[in-house]
Amino acid sequence: MEKKTDSESDLCSTSESLASSVTTICDTLSMDTFDLKKYRDLWWCQGNLHPKAEWEKAKLPYVLAENVTIDKYEERTDRFNVHGFWEWSAKLEKNGIFLGDVTIYELPTLAHEACICAFSKLFVKQCAPVDNTDAEIYGVAATRTRAKNFGKEADGSFRPKKSAVDLPNGSDGLTRSWPNIVLEVATSESISHVKDKARNYWLHGNRVHDVIIVKLYYDDNKNQRRMRAMHYCVSGPSVQQKLKPKNKFEFGIHDANGKPLNYDEGTCVIKIPLDCLYHDVEPPIQVPRSTLPDPIILDFFYVRRAILNTHNL
């Protein structure tokens, strides 16, 4: 057998050492991944957003639980008060029961919550003149909804008193009426996913009449300086019109090109006609045209201010 030279022996030793290092690194990565999954599973199992889960580093969408029923999904969201962050979608049927995945598209952030609160406050204030009347507008927040093989919750939703719908077309999979106005706020959630949700879930089959999307973009310091709003409405003579935003605008500190945005109150607004807000109401409820402005005007100057002030910018 030919004897190896000193150079060849050194090379083999180096290769063995590198192989050993790679194995150690792989083992470490596997352990890190295992630990992350263990801590991230706590959100599903215990409702615990554990600091060691490092959710800020998670790649979204993230499948939190697999092969669960929609009843289990709803039970967990209620028990842990998780609304607007988890979504359920069926992927297989077993013994007549649909099993699906619970997926995270959005994570709780200060800007996300500040935007929802500011918008809701603005909307409720505009509708305050009809409080305690038959035409009162109710905020039903992140009420869970069911539709064929899907379970979702809006970030905010609003409607007047409405009659039950035909079984099984209700927002609960039974007869409960759907909200007329839905708000979706996306920070970590992609704009393509939130648009798809608006078009193919909320607006599908005229479940919801108007959907407002707010997309908050991160800058390098994890602040939201670019903000974008889109308003979808089912009122329109063609399907194509319903799939396109009725109105869209940038309302942050700068636009997509980095150009500074300076504007006053009344510049960046979404208008909700009363016929949209009171869609599908029945007598004795009457559209309060003499009490509320038509349209309801939502000024995003104030939404931006709330988001920026909560970040102390």
Protein Blocks (a to p, Z undefined) as FASTA:
>chain_A
ZZddfklmmmmmmmmmmmmmmmmmmmmmmmmmmmmmmmmmmmmmnopacfklommlpccd
ddfbghiafklmmmmmmmnopghjaccddfbdeehiacdddddfbdcdfklmmmmmmmmm
mmmmmmmmmgoiakbccdehjadcddehiacddfbdcdddddddddfkbfnopabccdfb
dcdddfklcfklmmmmmmmmmmgghlafbdcdddddddfkopafbdcdddddfbdfbfkl
mmpcfbdcdfbfbdfkopacdddehklccdddfklmmgoiacfbdcdfklpccdddddfk
lmmmmmmmmnoZZ
